[in-house]
Amino acid sequence: MKFAVIVFPGSNCDVDMYHAIKDELGEKVEYVWHDADGLDEFDGILLPGGFSYGDYLRSGAIARFSSVMKAIQKAAEEGKPILGVCNGFQILLEAGLLPGAMRRNNSLKFICRPVSLRVENNETMFTSVYKQGEIITIPIAHGEGNYYCDEATLHQLIENRQIVFRYHGDNPNGSLDNIAGIINEKGNVLGMMPHPERAVDQLLGSADGLKMFQSIVKYWRETHVVTA
C-alpha cells in the first residue's frame, strides 16, 4: 500500500506521519506538496497536523483552496481512505468533506497532553483492529479542537454511527458530545483531533495509534486481493 502525506505551508506533523507509516507500519509513503494536481498513484491520503498557512482566518480556511484539495476530493469520491489529523481534520471540515466546524478550546488555551478515547465504532476501515468500546491513549496538541455542529447534524452522526471516537472521562476542549473523531457517510474520510501518529510505539508512551494505520492496511489488502 502506498500513502501520501500532504504537506501544506505550516504543516509540522508531516514528519511524524511519515515515520509512522514508513518505520512503524512498514508501508510505502511519500510527501506530497500542496500544489500537486493528482494523487492517482496513492492508495491512502494523510493530512497531518500543524498550522497550515499560519491558521490565518480560521484553522484550515486557506488550505482548503490549495490545488491538492481537488485531488483529495477526487480520491474521496473514489473511496480511498483519507485521514485528517488535527489541522488535517480542520481542513476537511473547511473543505466540506466532513460536517461541522471547529471552535477555540473552552479554556482558550493550547492543550498538549495524552488523553483517553473510547472507540465508538470499530466497523470502519480505520478501526477494525480495535475492539468496540476499547479505551485507548492518544495525545492531543491543539488550540482549536472544540468540535461543533447543529442539532440535526449531531442526530445524523449518531444515527449513522459516524462518531468514531469520543473523549473518555475527560473532555479537554469542550467538544460537543465529547466528539474526538468523525467519519463521512461513505465511511472513507476520517477526521480526528488526537494524533495517532504520535502513539505508534511504547517509547512514545502509547502504541494505540498504530492500530489505526494497521486497520487501513488490513482494509486495503482485503479489498485489493488479486485472484487468479
C-alpha positions as CSV (number, residue, x, y, z in Angstrom):
1,M,0.0,0.0,0.0
2,K,1.3,3.5,-0.8
3,F,0.4,6.5,1.3
4,A,0.6,10.3,0.5
5,V,1.4,12.7,3.3
6,I,0.1,16.1,2.2
7,V,2.4,19.0,3.1
8,F,0.9,22.5,3.4
9,P,3.0,25.6,4.3
10,G,2.9,25.4,8.1
11,S,2.5,21.7,8.4
12,N,4.6,20.4,11.3
13,C,3.4,16.9,11.9
14,D,4.2,15.6,8.4
15,V,7.5,14.0,9.6
16,D,5.7,12.2,12.4
17,M,3.1,10.8,10.0
18,Y,5.8,9.8,7.5
19,H,7.7,8.0,10.3
20,A,4.6,6.2,11.5
21,I,3.9,4.8,8.0
22,K,7.5,4.0,6.9
23,D,9.2,2.9,10.1
24,E,6.4,1.6,12.3
25,L,3.9,0.3,9.8
26,G,6.4,-0.7,7.1
27,E,4.5,0.6,4.1
28,K,5.4,2.9,1.2
29,V,4.9,6.7,1.8
30,E,5.8,9.9,0.1
31,Y,5.5,13.6,0.9
32,V,3.2,15.5,-1.5
33,W,3.3,19.3,-1.7
34,H,0.1,21.3,-1.5
35,D,0.3,22.4,-5.2
36,A,0.1,18.8,-6.5
37,D,-2.7,18.3,-9.1
38,G,-3.1,14.5,-8.8
39,L,-3.0,11.7,-6.3
40,D,-3.9,8.7,-8.5
41,E,-0.7,6.8,-7.7
42,F,-1.6,6.7,-4.0
43,D,-3.9,4.3,-2.1
44,G,-4.3,6.3,1.1
45,I,-4.2,10.0,1.8
46,L,-3.0,11.5,5.1
47,L,-3.5,15.2,6.1
48,P,-1.2,15.9,9.0
49,G,-1.4,18.4,11.9
50,G,0.3,21.8,12.1
51,F,-0.7,25.3,11.3
52,S,-1.4,25.4,7.6
53,Y,-0.9,29.0,6.2
54,G,-0.4,30.1,9.8
55,D,-4.1,29.3,10.7
56,Y,-5.0,32.7,9.3
57,L,-8.7,33.5,9.1
58,R,-9.6,30.1,10.7
59,S,-7.7,26.8,11.0
60,G,-7.8,25.2,7.6
61,A,-9.7,28.0,6.0
62,I,-6.9,28.9,3.5
63,A,-5.6,25.3,3.0
64,R,-9.0,24.3,1.6
65,F,-8.2,26.3,-1.5
66,S,-4.9,24.6,-2.2
67,S,-4.6,22.9,-5.6
68,V,-4.2,19.4,-4.0
69,M,-7.7,19.7,-2.5
70,K,-9.3,18.9,-5.9
71,A,-7.3,15.7,-6.0
72,I,-8.3,14.9,-2.4
73,Q,-11.9,15.4,-3.3
74,K,-11.5,13.0,-6.2
75,A,-9.8,10.4,-4.0
76,A,-12.7,10.7,-1.6
77,E,-15.2,10.2,-4.3
78,E,-13.2,7.1,-5.4
79,G,-13.5,5.6,-1.9
80,K,-9.8,5.9,-1.0
81,P,-9.1,6.1,2.7
82,I,-8.4,9.7,3.8
83,L,-7.3,10.6,7.3
84,G,-7.1,14.1,8.6
85,V,-5.4,14.6,12.0
86,C,-5.7,17.9,14.0
87,N,-5.2,20.6,11.4
88,G,-5.9,17.9,8.8
89,F,-9.3,17.4,10.4
90,Q,-9.9,21.2,10.4
91,I,-9.1,21.3,6.7
92,L,-11.5,18.5,5.9
93,L,-14.2,20.4,7.8
94,E,-13.5,23.6,5.9
95,A,-13.5,21.8,2.6
96,G,-16.9,20.2,3.3
97,L,-15.6,16.7,3.2
98,L,-16.8,16.3,6.8
99,P,-19.8,18.0,8.5
100,G,-19.5,20.6,11.3
101,A,-17.0,23.2,12.4
102,M,-14.1,23.7,14.9
103,R,-14.1,26.4,17.6
104,R,-11.5,27.5,20.1
105,N,-11.0,25.3,23.1
106,N,-13.2,26.2,26.0
107,S,-10.2,27.2,28.0
108,L,-8.9,29.4,25.2
109,K,-5.6,27.8,25.8
110,F,-3.4,25.4,23.7
111,I,-3.5,21.9,25.2
112,C,-0.8,19.3,24.6
113,R,-1.1,16.0,26.6
114,P,-2.2,12.4,26.3
115,V,-6.0,11.8,26.5
116,S,-8.2,8.7,26.8
117,L,-10.5,7.9,23.9
118,R,-13.3,5.4,23.5
119,V,-13.7,3.5,20.2
120,E,-17.3,4.1,19.4
121,N,-17.3,2.3,16.0
122,N,-14.9,-0.4,15.2
123,E,-16.6,-1.3,12.0
124,T,-14.8,1.2,9.8
125,M,-11.8,0.9,7.5
126,F,-9.9,2.9,10.1
127,T,-10.8,1.0,13.3
128,S,-11.3,-2.7,12.6
129,V,-8.2,-3.8,14.6
130,Y,-9.7,-2.1,17.7
131,K,-12.3,-3.7,19.9
132,Q,-15.7,-2.0,20.2
133,G,-15.6,0.2,23.3
134,E,-11.8,-0.1,23.7
135,I,-10.2,2.7,25.7
136,I,-7.0,4.0,24.1
137,T,-4.5,6.6,24.9
138,I,-3.6,9.2,22.2
139,P,-2.0,12.6,22.6
140,I,-3.6,15.9,21.6
141,A,-2.0,19.2,20.7
142,H,-4.4,21.9,19.7
143,G,-5.9,25.3,20.5
144,E,-9.0,24.9,18.3
145,G,-10.3,21.4,18.9
146,N,-13.8,22.2,20.1
147,Y,-16.0,20.3,17.6
148,Y,-19.4,21.8,17.0
149,C,-22.4,21.1,14.7
150,D,-26.1,21.8,14.8
151,E,-28.6,19.5,16.4
152,A,-29.8,17.9,13.1
153,T,-26.2,17.1,12.1
154,L,-25.4,15.6,15.5
155,H,-28.5,13.4,15.3
156,Q,-27.4,12.2,11.8
157,L,-23.9,11.5,13.1
158,I,-25.3,9.4,16.0
159,E,-27.8,7.6,13.8
160,N,-25.3,6.7,11.1
161,R,-22.6,5.7,13.6
162,Q,-20.3,8.4,12.2
163,I,-18.9,9.3,15.6
164,V,-15.8,7.0,15.6
165,F,-14.0,8.3,18.8
166,R,-15.2,10.1,21.9
167,Y,-13.1,11.6,24.7
168,H,-13.4,9.2,27.7
169,G,-13.5,10.5,31.3
170,D,-12.3,14.0,30.4
171,N,-13.3,16.3,27.6
172,P,-10.2,18.5,27.2
173,N,-11.7,21.1,24.8
174,G,-15.4,21.3,25.3
175,S,-16.2,19.3,22.1
176,L,-19.9,18.7,21.5
177,D,-21.0,15.2,22.8
178,N,-17.3,14.5,23.7
179,I,-16.6,14.0,20.0
180,A,-12.9,13.4,19.1
181,G,-13.3,11.9,15.6
182,I,-15.9,11.5,13.0
183,I,-16.3,9.8,9.6
184,N,-18.2,10.7,6.5
185,E,-21.4,8.9,5.4
186,K,-19.5,6.9,2.8
187,G,-17.0,5.7,5.5
188,N,-13.7,6.6,3.9
189,V,-12.9,10.0,5.3
190,L,-12.0,10.3,8.9
191,G,-11.1,13.4,10.8
192,M,-9.8,13.4,14.4
193,M,-8.1,15.9,16.7
194,P,-5.9,13.4,18.6
195,H,-2.6,12.4,17.0
196,P,-2.4,8.6,16.3
197,E,0.9,9.1,14.5
198,R,2.4,10.2,17.9
199,A,1.3,6.9,19.5
200,V,2.8,4.2,17.4
201,D,5.5,2.9,19.8
202,Q,5.6,2.3,23.5
203,L,8.7,4.5,23.6
204,L,6.3,7.4,22.9
205,G,4.1,6.4,25.8
206,S,1.5,4.5,23.8
207,A,1.3,2.3,20.7
208,D,-2.5,2.6,20.5
209,G,-2.4,4.8,17.4
210,L,-0.6,2.1,15.3
211,K,-3.8,0.0,15.2
212,M,-5.5,2.7,13.1
213,F,-2.9,2.5,10.4
214,Q,-2.9,-1.3,10.6
215,S,-6.7,-1.1,10.1
216,I,-6.3,0.9,7.0
217,V,-3.8,-1.5,5.5
218,K,-6.0,-4.5,6.5
219,Y,-8.9,-3.0,4.7
220,W,-6.9,-2.2,1.6
221,R,-5.4,-5.7,1.4
222,E,-8.9,-7.3,1.9
223,T,-10.3,-5.2,-0.9
224,H,-7.4,-5.5,-3.3
225,V,-6.9,-9.2,-3.4
226,V,-5.8,-10.4,-6.8
227,T,-7.5,-13.7,-7.7
228,A,-6.2,-16.0,-10.5
